Amino acid sequence: MTTEATITQLRRLEAFELSPTMNTTGKTLYYQVHIAGFGWTQPVAAGYTAGTIGVERAIEAIRIWLQ
């Protein structure tokens, strides 16, 4: 597992990607984000980027589920 953070630097999260290392359920991990001034994005499967890159829009909420 890789963890990255900007503790005490007051930076906002704009994009992220989840890559699970073990899945014994046979289901796919999906997630979507709510972006400031934009709303909810389309869901993406594990391994894909959710959020914005180079647009400077903060992620305000995250939904994660197995399907």
Secondary structure, 3 states (H helix, E strand, C coil): CCCCCCCCCCCCCCEEECCCCCCCCCCCEEEEEEECCCEECCCEECCCEEECCCCCCCEEEEEEEEC
